[in-house]
């Protein structure tokens, strides 16, 4: 099916109404956001800036021109299902069956049939089906996945080639207030167009993980994971990765998505430099406790055993002031400074230790593969058939993705539901969610209290035997 809808929610019974406060959340994509910080500084040649299509301050008369190209290049990902089982259904029943199978969206970026989508979609559902923007079924295979940036590359095959492709735009040229459209597949409605504005752009020095992504109100809820965010010139400036609730979504900037895409094509993986530390921003009280004269720099909380920093002699309590000539005042700045270097490069860190500033030479290594999985995303797919993520570090846990045939889906849980309790235990963080899921045994029931929009309801999920 192909449709265009406004961004406003349709009237539905209260029990079914949902604000859809996900795909994911702040800590759910901390790995994605770290990857964005890491990859966003590397310039790649993109489409040159062009003059605005409309007078300053004037809304566009129509979004049909960018929407036409974007719809043609948009795809929908579906959970596998036998075509024979749904072919005989009445149209309304067929739509409901399609809605239950819909996973998310993707976008064709090369006429040879190369497409991008959310890495979490293909990790949750290794086997899936693809439908083009005009409703044509396509065969697809996964070429490569980068969990940190939440980008996966697909190869499509179909009778009609070349494929319509959406060009990359320059996300660095995007400004808050710019009009954009999102083209996704909400509830199985492939190539649905919604419009809005960029509400925030990445902040380079911030430790807030959301602020390394594009923020927009153009996305309209479940089904937009992997959907392109498109400017008025018909160029993709972002790839949707998080739906944050209240009609706000987040997208990997196109410069990051493009670099990940090119590296995955060339090497099958993204090579990232690795310092091997965990860090914490300094408060005034923490700085005084550590004997520092001010809160400049970031403090190392752990130098991972066997990592580059540990081998160079760095240790917990060291305060990193500079990396080479770059002053460090936040964790994000340290991540960005490290990401601008290549594995094998020697970096000179200025470190405050015991009231003295020392210089330490560190040979950066390539990030190990087990560090590339996005932290902050708790998988309970084996027992419950869901992945849970934090909406924000303090606002609770939401269902990020769901196995359509899994126990949670069978119990009525939907992507976007906020999990408030499991077996009467309050769930306010991913750690509490993980602690509540840990004791579950195969075949045992779990009583979950979930919030769906303004409605709270109990569901009983039977863990997989």
N, C-alpha and C positions, 0 to 999 in steps of 0.2 A: 504494500500500500504506500501511496505517496500523499503527503499532506502538508499544508501550511497552516500553522495555528498561531494565535497570539500567545504571548508569554504568560498571560493571566490564567490561573487555574480554572478549570471547568467546575460547575456546580456538581457535586456528587454527594451521596449520603455521608453523613458525618463519620460513620464507622469506617468508611473507605477513604476519606479525605486525608491527604498526606502532604506535609510541607517538604518531604523528601530531603532531610538535612544531611545528605552525603552525596556523593561518592567519596568516602574517606573522611579525612580531617587533618588537623595540623600535624599531630605526631604520626598519624598513619603514613604520611608521606615525607617524614623528616629525611628519609634517604633520598626521595625524589628531589626534595628541596635542596639538600646538600649537593646533589648532582647538578641542579640548576645553578647554584652558586658556583660550582666547580667549572661548569662548561660555558656559562653565560658570558665570560669575559673574552672568549676567543672569537675574534671577528672572522666572519666568513662572508664572501661576496653575495649580497642578496639584491633584490629589486631596488633600484634607486628611489629615493623619496620623490613623490609627485605632488603637484599642487592639489589643494583640496578640491573636491568635486562640487562642493556647495559653498555659498558664502559663509563666512565665519559666523557661528551661532545659529545658522539655519539648519533645521533637520532635513534630511533627504526627502525628496518627494516620493521615492519608492526604493525598496531594497531589491527590486527584481533583477537588476543587472548583476550584482555580485552573487545573488542567490542562485541564479541560473547555472553559473559555472560550478558553484559549490555543491549544489544538489546533485549535479551529474557525477561529481567525484566522490560523493559520500556513499559509504557502505554500511550495512547493518550486520552485526554478528548475532547468530542464533544458536541456542543449544540444539544439539542434533535431535532429529525426530523423523520418523518414517513418513515420507510424503503420502503413502497410501493410507495412513491412518487419519489424515486430516482432509484428504481430497474430497471425501464424501460428506463432509460436514456442511451444515448450513453456513452462509456467509458470516452471520453474527458469531456462531460458535467457532468458526475458523479464525476470526479475529481474536477471540479470547484465547484460543490455543496459541496463536502467534505471539500475543502479548506475554503469555507465561514463558515462552521460550526466549524472548528478546533479552540479550545480554548487554549490548551497547553499540557503539558506532566506530567508524574508522574513516580514513580519507585516503584516496589514491593520490600519490605525489609524483608518479612517473607513468608515462603512457605505456610502458612495458608491463604494467600491472603490479607495481610495487606500491604498497599501502602502509600507512601507520595506524596504530590503534594503541589502546592502553595495555601495558604489559600485564596488569593484574587480570584483565579479562581472559587472556590466553593462558595464564598460569592457573586460574581457577577452572577453566574449561578447556583442556588440551585439544579436545575434538569439538569442532563447531562448524556451522554452516554460514555462508555469506550471501547476502542479497544486495544487488547494486541499487543505485538511487532510483532506477526506473522499475525496480521489482524483479529484475532478472537474477535467477540463482547463479552463483559463481562457485567454482572450486578454489580453495585457498589452502596454503600451507604456511607455517611459521618459519621464517628464515632466521631470525635472531631476536633476542629479548634483552633489554637492559632494565632490570628491576629498579635500580636507583633513580632513573629518570622517568620511570613508568612509560617507556616507549617500546613498542614491539613493531617489527617489520614483517609484513605479510607479502606473499607472492600469489597473485590472483591469476586464474586461468579461465577463459571464456571464449565464446565464438567470435564476439565482436571485439576486434582489436584494430588499432590501438585504443587503449582505455582513455577516457577523459581524466585529466590530471589537474590538480589544483597547485599553482605555484606557491613557493614560500615567499612570504613578505618579511620585512625587517621589523621585528618586535621592538628594537631599540628606538624606532621612530614613533611608536605608539604613545599617546598621551592620555591621562585621565580625562574623560569626557568625550573621547572619540567614539563615533558610532561604529558598532560591529554587529555581525550576525553570527549565530551558531546554527549549524545544520546537523541534526542528530536523528535518533530513532526512539523517541519516547513511546513506551508501550507498544513497540513493534511498528510504529508509523515511520517508515524510513524516509529520509530526506525532508524532515519537518524543519521549517525555518522559524527561528525566533530572533528577535532583535533587541539590542540594548546598547549600553555604553561600557567602555573600559572604566572601571571605578577606582582602580589603583594599579600602578606599575611597580616592578621590582625595586626594592630599596637595597642598595648595595651594602650598606654598613649595618643592617639590622640583624639581630639574632632571632627575630620572629620568623618562623619558617614560612608562614603564609606570604610574607612580603618578598619572597624571591620568585613568586609566580605572578602572572597577570591575573587580575581580579576583574570579573565582569558580571553584570546582571542579565546577560543575553541568554545564558543557559536556563533550561526550564525544568530540570529534574532528571529522574532516573531514565536511562537510555542515552544520555549525553556523554558518558565516559568514552573517551576516544574521539569525540566530535571536534571538527575544526572550528576555530574562532577566526572569522574572516573580516578583513577590512573592506571599505567601500570600493577598492580597486579589484576586488576578487582575489586577494592573496591571503594565504593562511598566516596569521600572526601568533597563533597559539593552538595547542592541542589539549583539550579538556582532560583534566586529571582528577579534580576534586569538585564535588558539589557540596557547598558548605552550609546549605540551609538558607531560608529567607530569600530564595531566588538569587543567591550569590554563588558564583562558581569560580574555579581557579584553573588556570591553564599553564602548561609548560610553554615558555616563550619560544617562538619559532626558531630563533637563533640556536637555542639549546637543542630543540627537537631535530633541527637540520644537522647539527654536528653529530649527534648521537646516531642518526640515520646513516650518515656517510661512513662513520667509523664501524658501525655494525655491518654495512655492506662490504667494507674493505677487509675487516679483520674478524668479523663475527662477534666482537666484544668491544667494549669501550675501555681504553687504557687510562687509568687514573693514577696520579702520583699519591703516595701514602706516607704520611709522617708517623703514624702509629701512636697517636695520643688521644686522650679525651680531655676536654677543657671546660672551663666554666668562666663566665664573665665575672669581673670583680665588682663588688659593692664597696662603699667606703668602709663599712665595718670589717669586711673580709680583708680588704687591703691593710687596715691597721693591724688586724690579727696576724697577718703574714709579715708585718714589719715593713710594708711598702709605704712610701711617702704619699702616694696618691693611688687612684683606682685605674691608672693607665695599664693597658695590656690585658691578657687573659691568663688565668692560672691553670697549669697542668694538673689534672686530678688523677691521671693514670698514664704512665708510659708503658704501652703494652709489651709484655715480655717477648723478646726476639725481634721487636719492631725497630725501625730506623732510629727513632728517638731514644729508645732504651739502649741501643748499641752505642749511641753517641754520648751517653751519660746523662741524659735528661731524666728528671724524676718528678714525682708528685711534689707540689708546692712551688716549683719553678714558675716564674711569671714571664711570659713571652711578651717582649716589648716591640721587637722588630723582626721581620724576616727579610734578609738582605736589606734593601733600603726602604722597605714598606713599613710604616708604623702600624702597629696592631692595637686596636682599641675594642674589638669585639670578636667573638667566635667566627662570625660570618667573614670578617676581614681576613682572619687567619686561613680559613678554608679557601677563600678566593685567592689569597697570595700563594698558597701551596698549589692550587689547581693551575696556576699560570706557568708552572714548571713541568719538566718532563721527568718521568721515572729515571733514576740514575744520576740526576743532577744533584750537586752539592749545594745546600742552602745554608746560609750563615744566620743563626738566630741570636739576637741580643736578649739575654735572659737575666732577670733579677733573681738572685739567690743569696739568702742570708745577708741582706742589705747591700750586696755588691752586684754590679752588672758585669756579666761574663759573656763571652762570645763562644758559641758552640757550633761546630760544623756537623751537619747531618746530611748523609747521602740518602735521598728519597728513594723508596722502593716502589714497585708497582703494587697497587692495592690488591690484596688477595681476593680470590673469587668469593670466599665466604663472607667477605665484608660488603659485597655488592648488594646483598638483599636488603630491601628497605626496612630499617628498624621502625618500630612503632606500629607495625601491622601484625596483629595476632591471628594466626591461622587456626581455626577450629574446624577445618573442612573434613578431616577424617571422622570425627565424632558427630558433628552437628551440621556440616555442609555449609559453613559460612566463614567469611573473614571479617573480623571486627576491627574498627579503627576509631581513634579518638576524634571527636568533633573539634575540640580544642583541648589543651592540656588539663583544663579544669571543668569542662562542661559535660563529660560523660562519654559513652561509647556508642557508636552506631554500627549497623550492619553495612559493611562496605560492598561486599559481593556475596552472592549466594548461589549454591548449586541448585538449579531448578528442580532436580529430582532428589535432593537431599532431605534429611530429617527436618531441618528448620523450615524449608519451603513447604513441606508436607503439613507442617503444623500451622502454616499461615503467616510465617515471618516473611517480611519483604525487605528488599534493599532500601535503606534509609530509615528503617525503624531504629529508634533509640532504645538500647537495652538499659533498663533502670535497675532490675534485680535478676539474680539467678539463685533459685532455691532460697529466697528470702534474704540473700546477701546483697546489700546495695552495691551498684556498679557505677563508680565515678571516674574510673581511669582504666587504661589498658592493663595495668598491673592487677587491679581488682578483678577484671574480667578473666585474666589468665589464671588467677588464683582460684576463681570459682569454677572454671572449666576443668582445671587439673584433676580434681578428685572424681570427675564423672567416669563411669564405667560403661563399656559397650552394652547396649540394650537397656540402660537405666534411663528413667525419665528425668528431665530437668524442667522445673517450673520457672518460666521466664515472664517478667513483667516488662512489656515494651510500650513505648510511646510512639504513636503514629499521628502526627499533626497535633490536634488538641485532644485526641482520644488515647487513653491508657487501657491496655487489655492484657490479660494473662494468657499465655499459651504453654502447652506442655510439649516439649521436644524430646523425642525418644532417640537417644544416642545410637549411632550405627552399631549393630552387633559385631 
